[in-house]
Amino acid sequence: MLELIIEDMTCGHCSGMVTKAVQKVDASLVVDIDLSTKIVRISGNADTASILQQLDIAGYTAQVVTE
């Protein structure tokens, strides 16, 4: 499981955009978002660099907490 923190994710719209960005890498990835802690947990097999790149394209800066 990949765990990210995205400080600039502030609302439901943001969480939807983050989910869409992650699933552009692989539609089978499961994305669990906790807005109160700004933590995104991603289950599945995907390249971390590709996920971070798609999030950056979507306008979100993510930091890896655990891989």
Secondary structure, 3 states (H helix, E strand, C coil): CEEEECCCCCCHHHHHHHHHHHHHHCCCCEEEEECCCCEEEEECCCCHHHHHHHHHHCCCCCEEEEC
